[in-house]
């Protein structure tokens, strides 16, 4: 069995990116009951001061995808495991739509980060954060959407879904790492190794399996409010009704694109600007879809600038 300490890998993040972190802040895992089950939504709280930043990961990821960003920011932060991901409970109905998950996150944020200055969501987390801003506007003072808009479709996310829809389990850790490296050429091996340790678990027979719920209704049957792991999907030739939701947001918004990612294109940016004329758009050079994994220091710099300007 491979030893795994959830809070024992931060020194690797610091070393890999040469961060000037003199002392790792206290990090604790906190579970919040939501829904009728009740189910649990789990989160990482960085620093015990009131959270300024809420981070929401993409589909098939977990809260630890933000570790380097959180270390760079050095601000009180709450990083949430979406329902069906990481240490959060799985929905019995398998309905992981941005709307359903936004309502779950509203319970968590009301309890743990009611005065956060920004909610940052990547991919599925970005769509969920968008819905949070529409359905629970008092909880979202400002919004940052990382490499996602309502213009996403199956063609744009094909490379992502091809990876996510691969095998659920692997005979050994090296097999899982090899596949992950194949589909993530912009990431370092050490970064991907950490990501796997946080996002997969070793079973009693020595094999490895992903932690996230792969059996969601939305994944197998996107139906209006459905969402694939990294995005809400609609037929490629039809505009998404969720553009109307985007237009309804009343707080300041920043869109961050990865320069190497196909998920957000120029037409998406043009439509986003039409719907939100004051939208701020930033492009992170050398980043793919997972900007926080590929260029975490640059993303943290953008977030810090965003907060400093508000």
HELIX and SHEET records of a PDB file:
HELIX    1   1 UNK A   10  UNK A   16  1                                   7    
HELIX    2   2 UNK A   63  UNK A   66  5                                   4    
HELIX    3   3 UNK A   67  UNK A   73  1                                   7    
HELIX    4   4 UNK A   98  UNK A  112  1                                  15    
HELIX    5   5 UNK A  124  UNK A  135  1                                  12    
HELIX    6   6 UNK A  137  UNK A  139  5                                   3    
HELIX    7   7 UNK A  158  UNK A  164  1                                   7    
HELIX    8   8 UNK A  173  UNK A  183  1                                  11    
HELIX    9   9 UNK A  189  UNK A  199  1                                  11    
HELIX   10  10 UNK A  217  UNK A  220  1                                   4    
HELIX   11  11 UNK A  242  UNK A  247  1                                   6    
HELIX   12  12 UNK A  266  UNK A  275  1                                  10    
HELIX   13  13 UNK A  291  UNK A  294  1                                   4    
HELIX   14  14 UNK A  296  UNK A  308  1                                  13    
SHEET    1   A 8 UNK A  27  UNK A  34  0                                        
SHEET    2   A 8 UNK A  39  UNK A  46 -1                                        
SHEET    3   A 8 UNK A  77  UNK A  80 -1                                        
SHEET    4   A 8 UNK A  53  UNK A  56  1                                        
SHEET    5   A 8 UNK A 118  UNK A 122  1                                        
SHEET    6   A 8 UNK A 142  UNK A 146  1                                        
SHEET    7   A 8 UNK A 252  UNK A 258  1                                        
SHEET    8   A 8 UNK A 280  UNK A 284  1                                        
SHEET    1   B 3 UNK A 169  UNK A 170  0                                        
SHEET    2   B 3 UNK A 208  UNK A 210 -1                                        
SHEET    3   B 3 UNK A 200  UNK A 202 -1                                        
END                                                                             
